[in-house]
Amino acid sequence: MLVSATEMLQKAVEGHYAVGQFNINNLEWTKAILLTAQENNSPVILGVSEGAGKYMTGFKTVAAMVSAMVETLNITVPVALHLDHGSYEGCYDCIKAGFSSIMFDGSHFPIDENIAKTTELVNAAHHLGLSIEAEVGSIGGEEDGVIGAGEIADPNECKMIADLGVDFLAAGIGNIHGKYPENWKGLDFDALARIKELTGDLPLVLHGGTGIPSDMIKKAISLGVAKINVNTECQLYFQEATRKYIEAGKDLEGKGFDPRKLLAPGFEAIKTIVKEKMELFGSVNKA
Ligand code: 13P
């Protein structure tokens, strides 16, 4: 059964670790992440961007696939199915489709509009037992067409959004989607500490988990980050393993062209990186 992400993230705040959100693109991604979570006895959040949702033919397909897979694979660790950077309409679509968690990204709206829309969606989500994430400031870079300038979140605005009853909050602190540039300044821990001071025990979310050095991840967790999103790194691991398979000519040997064989190295590579992240975030054996 899918669960909201509220309880697993409150436990993470109390236990000083973070739960990984790993974005899914297809069956292989979903299966690899679910199996890795189960093998490591870790709670997990499956993230779905609006672009990935469309690619998989819609949120309804995604919810049906994930729910069925959790059941047939006997996954007993807590699993939340979460909309990543949702639009206002996308949030309602996911609520209807059977997601257990949504993110409303109103960071590009003026704060008053972000507050109004977030308030409405908090009520809609909580009415049906879903958890909801909101965003203040913005995550730099681009993910599936969602582009952010990378402003550092204003701690007072974070407090205003936190007070609306959101279950966890993404606050821009210099994090970027995709690979970090050579001249990246790093995370703004002063901003994170100020946000934490004003938002108390509200779980904070670190987007752009790909490529953030381990020491910064650990420091962010010590300052209240309880959910870390990883997307690009799984894609890079999948790509690298698939490239090696083809460059070694394995697709030309016997039935190496069989998609189940062709996609197997990428599948295993996703399992490897997800396990590594769960160990780094401290969520192993926390299910
Ligand atoms: P990365 O692609 O940089 O890992 O970011 C993922 C993310 O923040 C999803 O919202």
Boltz pocket constraint, residues with backbone or C-beta under 6 A from the ligand:
constraints:
  - pocket:
      binder: B
      contacts: [[A, 23], [A, 47], [A, 84], [A, 85], [A, 143], [A, 176], [A, 177], [A, 178], [A, 179], [A, 206], [A, 207], [A, 208], [A, 209], [A, 210], [A, 229], [A, 230], [A, 231], [A, 232], [A, 233]]
      max_distance: 6.0
